[in-house]
């Protein structure tokens, strides 16, 4: 099975995915971005399931809207024991180490995964399990918050395959992991 783990996320100019209280208000700095196609639909068409952490899952469940995903969602958590009503039948709790979790998800036939959530992305990067990252940079400095990246044992080299400019202010870069030829 040919597998891939991909990220589609927005950060502040200083690399935070949420402010220090976990809020995403900085994403609305330029609300007109929500009126244009920034590639999310095309990205979602290329994945067959989502893997997100507990905090991101709770954030999504707290949005005042219907369940936003049409694809299966796997929620990484060692503490959640059941899903809220809104997510029942649409999400599944998984726990264990990442290789076990991926084996379970791949065993269900899902191979092209959207990895979401700060700690989850950091965990996948620590294990060198991210193949591609699409990062949209909102040009606002938060000064502190929840960082997209964390410590790594070794550098991971990515190649920038594409850059797009939206509204003459928002930059989106697509990075692909460069791996040694085997």
C-alpha positions in Angstrom: 0.0 0.0 0.0 1.4 3.4 -1.0 0.9 5.6 2.0 1.3 9.4 2.6 0.9 11.7 5.6 0.2 15.3 4.7 -0.4 18.5 6.6 -2.6 21.5 5.6 -2.4 24.2 8.2 -2.1 28.0 8.8 0.4 29.7 11.1 1.1 33.2 12.2 4.2 34.9 10.8 6.1 33.8 13.9 5.0 30.1 13.5 2.1 29.7 15.9 -1.1 27.8 15.1 -3.1 29.3 17.9 -2.6 32.1 20.4 -1.5 31.5 24.0 -5.1 30.7 25.1 -5.6 28.3 22.2 -7.8 30.6 20.2 -7.6 30.8 16.4 -8.7 34.5 16.0 -5.6 35.4 14.1 -6.9 33.3 11.2 -9.5 36.1 10.7 -7.0 38.9 10.4 -7.8 39.0 6.7 -11.3 37.4 6.5 -11.4 37.9 2.7 -9.1 34.8 2.5 -12.3 32.8 3.3 -13.9 34.0 0.1 -11.2 32.6 -2.2 -10.0 29.1 -3.0 -6.8 28.5 -1.1 -6.6 24.9 -2.1 -8.3 23.2 0.9 -10.9 21.5 -1.3 -8.4 20.1 -3.7 -6.2 18.9 -0.7 -9.2 17.2 0.9 -10.0 15.5 -2.4 -6.6 13.8 -2.2 -6.8 12.4 1.3 -9.0 9.6 2.5 -9.0 10.1 6.2 -7.9 12.6 8.9 -5.8 12.0 12.0 -6.0 14.7 14.6 -5.2 15.1 18.3 -7.6 15.4 21.2 -7.2 19.2 21.5 -7.8 19.9 17.8 -10.8 17.5 17.9 -12.3 19.3 20.9 -11.7 22.6 19.1 -13.5 21.3 16.0 -16.4 20.0 18.2 -16.7 23.5 19.8 -17.3 25.2 16.4 -20.9 26.4 16.0 -21.5 24.4 12.9 -22.3 20.9 11.6 -19.6 18.3 11.6 -17.2 19.7 8.9 -15.7 16.4 7.5 -17.0 14.0 5.0 -14.1 11.6 5.5 -13.3 9.4 8.5 -11.6 11.1 11.4 -9.2 9.3 13.8 -8.7 11.0 17.1 -5.4 10.4 18.9 -6.1 10.3 22.7 -4.9 8.5 25.7 -7.5 10.2 27.9 -10.8 10.4 26.0 -13.0 7.4 26.5 -16.0 8.3 24.4 -16.9 10.8 21.6 -19.4 13.5 21.9 -22.8 12.9 20.2 -21.8 15.3 17.3 -18.9 13.0 16.3 -20.4 9.6 16.9 -20.2 7.5 13.7 -18.0 10.1 12.1 -14.8 9.8 14.3 -13.0 7.0 16.0 -10.7 7.1 19.0 -7.2 5.6 18.6 -4.3 5.3 20.9 -0.9 3.6 21.1 2.4 4.5 19.5 2.2 6.0 16.0 3.3 2.9 14.1 0.5 0.9 15.8 -2.0 3.6 15.1 -1.0 3.9 11.4 -1.1 0.1 11.1 -4.7 0.1 12.4 -5.7 3.0 10.1 -4.0 1.5 7.0 -5.6 -1.9 7.9 -9.0 -0.2 7.5 -8.0 0.8 3.9 -7.0 4.4 4.5 -3.5 5.3 3.2 -3.6 9.0 2.3 -3.9 10.8 5.6 -4.4 14.4 6.6 -2.5 15.0 9.9 -3.9 17.8 11.9 -3.2 19.4 15.3 0.0 20.9 16.7 1.1 18.1 19.1 0.0 15.5 16.5 2.0 17.1 13.7 5.0 17.4 16.1 4.7 13.7 17.1 4.6 12.6 13.4 7.6 14.9 12.6 9.6 13.4 15.5 9.0 10.0 14.0 9.8 11.3 10.4 6.3 10.4 9.3 5.3 13.6 7.4 5.6 13.5 3.6 4.2 16.9 2.7 3.2 20.1 4.4 1.1 22.9 3.0 1.6 25.9 5.3 -0.4 29.1 4.9 1.3 32.0 6.7 -1.0 34.7 8.0 1.2 37.9 8.3 0.5 38.7 11.9 2.9 38.3 14.8 1.4 36.7 17.9 4.5 36.8 20.1 3.5 33.6 21.8 1.1 30.7 21.4 1.0 27.1 20.4 3.9 26.5 18.0 3.6 24.4 14.9 7.1 22.9 15.3 8.9 21.4 18.3 12.2 19.8 19.1 13.5 17.1 16.7 16.3 14.5 17.2 17.7 15.2 13.7 17.0 17.8 11.0 14.4 16.9 8.4 15.0 18.3 5.0 12.0 19.5 2.9 11.9 21.0 -0.6 9.6 23.9 -1.4 7.7 22.7 -4.4 5.3 25.6 -4.7 4.6 29.0 -3.3 1.4 30.9 -3.8 0.5 34.5 -2.8 -3.1 35.3 -1.9 -4.6 38.8 -1.6 -1.0 40.2 -1.9 -0.4 39.4 1.7 -0.9 35.7 2.6 1.7 33.2 1.5 1.2 29.4 1.1 4.1 27.1 0.7 4.1 23.4 -0.2 7.0 21.5 1.2 7.8 17.8 0.3 10.1 15.7 2.5 13.3 14.8 0.8 14.3 11.3 1.7 17.6 9.4 1.0 17.3 7.1 -2.0 17.2 3.5 -0.8 
